[in-house]
Protein backbone atom coordinates (compact mmCIF):
# COMPACT_ATOMS: atom_id res chain seq x y z
CA UNK A 1 0.00 0.00 0.00
CA UNK A 2 1.40 3.35 -0.88
CA UNK A 3 0.79 6.88 0.33
CA UNK A 4 -1.16 7.79 -2.82
CA UNK A 5 -4.01 5.38 -1.95
CA UNK A 6 -3.08 2.37 -4.08
CA UNK A 7 -1.96 -1.16 -3.38
CA UNK A 8 -0.14 -3.62 -5.61
CA UNK A 9 -0.21 -7.40 -5.90
CA UNK A 10 3.29 -8.82 -6.36
CA UNK A 11 3.68 -12.35 -7.67
CA UNK A 12 7.05 -13.99 -8.32
CA UNK A 13 8.72 -10.59 -8.46
CA UNK A 14 6.22 -9.00 -10.85
CA UNK A 15 4.17 -5.95 -9.91
CA UNK A 16 0.53 -5.82 -10.88
CA UNK A 17 -1.43 -2.72 -11.81
CA UNK A 18 -2.17 -0.33 -8.93
CA UNK A 19 -5.58 -0.79 -7.29
CA UNK A 20 -7.20 2.00 -5.25
CA UNK A 21 -7.97 1.37 -1.60
CA UNK A 22 -9.64 3.22 1.27
CA UNK A 23 -9.58 2.96 5.04
CA UNK A 24 -11.58 -0.04 6.29
CA UNK A 25 -11.27 -2.00 3.02
CA UNK A 26 -11.15 -5.77 3.53
CA UNK A 27 -8.66 -7.79 1.49
CA UNK A 28 -8.88 -11.55 1.01
CA UNK A 29 -6.56 -13.97 -0.78
CA UNK A 30 -7.93 -17.44 -1.52
CA UNK A 31 -5.66 -20.15 -2.88
CA UNK A 32 -7.30 -23.37 -4.01
CA UNK A 33 -5.34 -26.02 -5.87
CA UNK A 34 -3.27 -23.97 -8.35
CA UNK A 35 -5.51 -20.87 -8.53
CA UNK A 36 -5.01 -17.69 -6.47
CA UNK A 37 -7.90 -15.22 -6.21
CA UNK A 38 -7.53 -11.74 -4.75
CA UNK A 39 -10.58 -9.88 -3.42
CA UNK A 40 -11.19 -6.37 -2.15
CA UNK A 41 -14.40 -5.96 -0.13
CA UNK A 42 -15.71 -9.24 -1.54
CA UNK A 43 -15.14 -8.24 -5.19
CA UNK A 44 -12.67 -10.28 -7.22
CA UNK A 45 -9.83 -8.02 -8.44
CA UNK A 46 -7.34 -10.58 -9.78
CA UNK A 47 -7.07 -14.29 -10.58
CA UNK A 48 -3.82 -16.12 -11.19
CA UNK A 49 -3.69 -19.69 -12.46
CA UNK A 50 -0.81 -22.12 -12.31
CA UNK A 51 0.44 -21.09 -8.85
CA UNK A 52 2.49 -23.60 -6.90
CA UNK A 53 0.79 -25.57 -4.20
CA UNK A 54 3.09 -24.42 -1.34
CA UNK A 55 4.66 -22.51 0.38
CA UNK A 56 2.95 -19.12 0.36
CA UNK A 57 4.32 -15.91 1.81
CA UNK A 58 2.74 -12.56 2.42
CA UNK A 59 4.43 -9.18 2.68
CA UNK A 60 2.55 -6.20 4.01
CA UNK A 61 3.96 -2.70 4.11
CA UNK A 62 2.44 0.63 5.06
CA UNK A 63 3.68 3.97 3.77
CA UNK A 64 2.06 6.41 6.17
CA UNK A 65 2.95 6.80 9.83
CA UNK A 66 0.00 5.78 12.00
CA UNK A 67 -1.49 3.32 9.49
CA UNK A 68 -2.46 -0.05 10.95
CA UNK A 69 -3.32 -3.53 9.79
CA UNK A 70 -6.21 -4.88 11.85
CA UNK A 71 -7.69 -8.36 12.18
CA UNK A 72 -5.22 -10.28 10.06
CA UNK A 73 -5.71 -14.05 9.93
CA UNK A 74 -4.36 -17.06 8.08
CA UNK A 75 -6.17 -20.34 7.71
CA UNK A 76 -9.22 -21.92 6.19
CA UNK A 77 -12.07 -19.75 4.94
CA UNK A 78 -15.46 -20.49 6.43
CA UNK A 79 -18.75 -19.53 4.78
CA UNK A 80 -17.69 -18.75 1.22
CA UNK A 81 -14.76 -17.71 -0.94
CA UNK A 82 -14.50 -14.25 0.64
CA UNK A 83 -15.31 -15.16 4.25
CA UNK A 84 -18.51 -15.22 6.26
CA UNK A 85 -21.66 -14.38 4.30
Secondary structure as a PSIPRED ss2 file (coil, helix, strand):
# PSIPRED VFORMAT (PSIPRED V4.0)

   1 X C   1.000  0.000  0.000
   2 X C   1.000  0.000  0.000
   3 X C   1.000  0.000  0.000
   4 X C   1.000  0.000  0.000
   5 X C   1.000  0.000  0.000
   6 X E   0.000  0.000  1.000
   7 X E   0.000  0.000  1.000
   8 X C   1.000  0.000  0.000
   9 X C   1.000  0.000  0.000
  10 X E   0.000  0.000  1.000
  11 X E   0.000  0.000  1.000
  12 X C   1.000  0.000  0.000
  13 X C   1.000  0.000  0.000
  14 X E   0.000  0.000  1.000
  15 X E   0.000  0.000  1.000
  16 X C   1.000  0.000  0.000
  17 X C   1.000  0.000  0.000
  18 X C   1.000  0.000  0.000
  19 X E   0.000  0.000  1.000
  20 X E   0.000  0.000  1.000
  21 X C   1.000  0.000  0.000
  22 X C   1.000  0.000  0.000
  23 X C   1.000  0.000  0.000
  24 X C   1.000  0.000  0.000
  25 X C   1.000  0.000  0.000
  26 X C   1.000  0.000  0.000
  27 X E   0.000  0.000  1.000
  28 X E   0.000  0.000  1.000
  29 X E   0.000  0.000  1.000
  30 X E   0.000  0.000  1.000
  31 X E   0.000  0.000  1.000
  32 X E   0.000  0.000  1.000
  33 X C   1.000  0.000  0.000
  34 X C   1.000  0.000  0.000
  35 X E   0.000  0.000  1.000
  36 X E   0.000  0.000  1.000
  37 X E   0.000  0.000  1.000
  38 X E   0.000  0.000  1.000
  39 X E   0.000  0.000  1.000
  40 X E   0.000  0.000  1.000
  41 X C   1.000  0.000  0.000
  42 X C   1.000  0.000  0.000
  43 X E   0.000  0.000  1.000
  44 X E   0.000  0.000  1.000
  45 X E   0.000  0.000  1.000
  46 X E   0.000  0.000  1.000
  47 X E   0.000  0.000  1.000
  48 X E   0.000  0.000  1.000
  49 X E   0.000  0.000  1.000
  50 X C   1.000  0.000  0.000
  51 X C   1.000  0.000  0.000
  52 X C   1.000  0.000  0.000
  53 X C   1.000  0.000  0.000
  54 X C   1.000  0.000  0.000
  55 X C   1.000  0.000  0.000
  56 X C   1.000  0.000  0.000
  57 X C   1.000  0.000  0.000
  58 X C   1.000  0.000  0.000
  59 X C   1.000  0.000  0.000
  60 X C   1.000  0.000  0.000
  61 X C   1.000  0.000  0.000
  62 X C   1.000  0.000  0.000
  63 X C   1.000  0.000  0.000
  64 X C   1.000  0.000  0.000
  65 X C   1.000  0.000  0.000
  66 X C   1.000  0.000  0.000
  67 X C   1.000  0.000  0.000
  68 X C   1.000  0.000  0.000
  69 X C   1.000  0.000  0.000
  70 X C   1.000  0.000  0.000
  71 X C   1.000  0.000  0.000
  72 X C   1.000  0.000  0.000
  73 X C   1.000  0.000  0.000
  74 X C   1.000  0.000  0.000
  75 X C   1.000  0.000  0.000
  76 X C   1.000  0.000  0.000
  77 X C   1.000  0.000  0.000
  78 X C   1.000  0.000  0.000
  79 X C   1.000  0.000  0.000
  80 X C   1.000  0.000  0.000
  81 X C   1.000  0.000  0.000
  82 X C   1.000  0.000  0.000
  83 X C   1.000  0.000  0.000
  84 X C   1.000  0.000  0.000
  85 X C   1.000  0.000  0.000
